[in-house]
Amino acid sequence: MNKLTPFRVTLATVFATLISGTALAQQAVKFPVIPLNAGIHVIKAEVAATEAQRQQGLMLREKMGQNEGMVFLFGAPAGVCMWMKNTLIPLSVAFIDETGKVINIEDMEPQTLESHCAKKPATYALEMNRGWFKQRNIKPGSIIDGLPR
C-alpha cells in the first residue's frame, strides 16, 4: 500500500494543477473597456464581442464595481438568453435593441441555469450588479448611449 502513496500524491498534484490551470484559463480572457451612458450615469463596461468572451462573461468574478458592467455584442438582432452558470455575483441584465433602446430588464440569481431572455430580438445585453437599473430608474424604453456599432 505504501507503494501507491507516491502515485496518489502525484495524481493529486496533477489533478490540482489541471483544476487551477482551467480556472486561470477561464480568467485569462481579456475584455476591452468602453464608457456607456444611461442618462446621466456613466458605465465602465467591459466588452464581450467574441464567442470566447461571451462564453466567459462575468464567470468566477467575486465582485464588480458600482458603475461597472459587461456589454455583450451579438452583431445583429437575435433571440438572446442569458444564464448564470459559474457566476458568483447577482446581476441584472438589460436586453437592448440595435438603436440602444432597452427592451426588458431581468434580475438573475448567482450560479443558476435559469434562462433569462429578451422579449424581442436584441443586439446587446448589458449586465450590471443586481438592482443597478432599478436604483437609477432605467427601464424598458430608456436609451443606452455609446454602444459599439
C-alpha positions as CSV (number, residue, x, y, z in Angstrom):
1,M,0.0,0.0,0.0
2,N,2.9,2.4,0.7
3,K,4.0,1.9,-3.0
4,L,0.8,3.6,-4.1
5,T,1.2,6.6,-1.9
6,P,3.7,8.4,-4.2
7,F,1.4,7.6,-7.1
8,R,-1.6,9.1,-5.3
9,V,0.4,12.2,-4.4
10,T,1.5,12.6,-8.0
11,L,-2.1,12.1,-9.2
12,A,-3.5,14.6,-6.7
13,T,-0.8,17.1,-7.8
14,V,-1.6,16.7,-11.4
15,F,-5.4,17.0,-10.7
16,A,-4.9,20.2,-8.7
17,T,-2.7,21.6,-11.4
18,L,-5.3,20.9,-14.0
19,I,-8.1,22.5,-12.0
20,S,-6.1,25.6,-11.3
21,G,-5.0,25.8,-14.9
22,T,-8.6,25.6,-16.0
23,A,-9.6,28.4,-13.6
24,L,-6.7,30.6,-14.8
25,A,-7.5,29.9,-18.5
26,Q,-11.1,31.0,-17.8
27,Q,-10.0,34.2,-16.1
28,A,-7.3,34.9,-18.8
29,V,-9.9,36.1,-21.4
30,K,-9.2,39.9,-21.7
31,F,-12.0,42.4,-22.3
32,P,-11.7,45.9,-23.7
33,V,-13.4,48.6,-21.6
34,I,-15.6,51.4,-23.0
35,P,-17.7,54.1,-21.4
36,L,-21.5,53.8,-21.9
37,N,-24.1,56.4,-20.8
38,A,-27.5,55.6,-19.3
39,G,-29.0,59.1,-19.0
40,I,-26.6,61.0,-16.6
41,H,-25.0,57.7,-15.4
42,V,-21.6,56.7,-16.9
43,I,-20.9,52.9,-17.0
44,K,-17.4,51.4,-17.3
45,A,-18.4,48.5,-19.5
46,E,-16.2,45.5,-20.4
47,V,-17.0,44.4,-23.9
48,A,-17.7,40.8,-24.8
49,A,-17.6,40.7,-28.6
50,T,-16.1,37.4,-29.5
51,E,-17.6,33.9,-28.8
52,A,-14.9,33.2,-26.2
53,Q,-15.5,36.5,-24.5
54,R,-19.3,35.9,-24.5
55,Q,-18.9,32.4,-23.1
56,Q,-16.6,33.6,-20.3
57,G,-18.7,36.7,-19.4
58,L,-18.6,37.5,-15.7
59,M,-18.0,33.9,-14.6
60,L,-15.9,33.5,-11.5
61,R,-15.9,37.2,-10.6
62,E,-16.3,37.7,-6.8
63,K,-17.2,41.4,-7.1
64,M,-17.9,44.2,-9.5
65,G,-17.6,48.0,-9.0
66,Q,-20.7,50.1,-8.5
67,N,-20.8,51.5,-12.1
68,E,-19.1,48.7,-13.8
69,G,-20.6,46.1,-16.0
70,M,-20.3,44.0,-19.2
71,V,-21.9,44.6,-22.5
72,F,-22.4,41.6,-24.8
73,L,-22.4,42.3,-28.5
74,F,-24.4,39.9,-30.7
75,G,-23.8,41.6,-34.1
76,A,-27.4,41.6,-35.3
77,P,-30.8,41.4,-33.6
78,A,-31.5,37.9,-32.4
79,G,-33.3,36.0,-29.8
80,V,-31.0,36.2,-26.8
81,C,-31.0,34.4,-23.5
82,M,-28.5,34.6,-20.6
83,W,-27.8,32.3,-17.7
84,M,-25.6,32.4,-14.6
85,K,-23.6,29.3,-14.7
86,N,-20.4,29.8,-12.5
87,T,-21.3,33.4,-12.0
88,L,-20.8,34.3,-8.3
89,I,-22.5,37.7,-8.1
90,P,-26.2,38.6,-8.5
91,L,-26.8,40.6,-11.7
92,S,-29.4,42.4,-13.6
93,V,-29.3,42.3,-17.4
94,A,-30.8,44.8,-19.8
95,F,-31.5,43.5,-23.3
96,I,-31.0,46.3,-25.8
97,D,-32.0,46.7,-29.5
98,E,-29.8,48.0,-32.3
99,T,-30.8,51.6,-31.6
100,G,-29.7,51.4,-27.9
101,K,-33.3,51.2,-26.5
102,V,-33.7,48.9,-23.5
103,I,-36.2,46.1,-24.4
104,N,-36.5,44.5,-21.0
105,I,-34.5,44.0,-17.8
106,E,-34.2,40.8,-15.8
107,D,-32.8,40.1,-12.4
108,M,-30.6,36.9,-12.2
109,E,-29.5,34.8,-9.3
110,P,-25.9,33.6,-9.0
111,Q,-24.9,30.1,-10.1
112,T,-28.2,29.1,-11.7
113,L,-29.1,27.7,-15.1
114,E,-32.4,29.5,-15.5
115,S,-32.7,31.3,-18.8
116,H,-33.4,35.0,-18.9
117,C,-34.4,36.1,-22.4
118,A,-35.0,39.2,-24.4
119,K,-38.7,39.8,-25.1
120,K,-37.8,40.9,-28.7
121,P,-34.7,40.4,-30.9
122,A,-31.7,42.1,-29.1
123,T,-28.4,43.3,-30.4
124,Y,-26.8,43.8,-27.0
125,A,-27.1,42.7,-23.4
126,L,-25.7,44.8,-20.5
127,E,-25.0,43.1,-17.2
128,M,-24.7,45.2,-14.1
129,N,-24.9,44.5,-10.4
130,R,-28.4,43.4,-9.4
131,G,-30.7,46.4,-8.8
132,W,-28.4,48.9,-10.7
133,F,-31.0,49.7,-13.3
134,K,-33.9,49.9,-10.9
135,Q,-32.0,52.2,-8.5
136,R,-31.4,54.6,-11.4
137,N,-34.9,54.5,-12.8
138,I,-33.6,52.9,-16.0
139,K,-36.4,50.8,-17.5
140,P,-37.7,49.5,-20.9
141,G,-37.6,52.3,-23.4
142,S,-34.5,54.0,-21.8
143,I,-31.6,54.6,-24.1
144,I,-28.0,53.4,-23.6
145,D,-25.6,55.6,-25.5
146,G,-22.1,54.7,-26.6
147,L,-22.7,51.1,-27.7
148,P,-20.3,49.9,-30.4
149,R,-22.0,49.6,-33.8
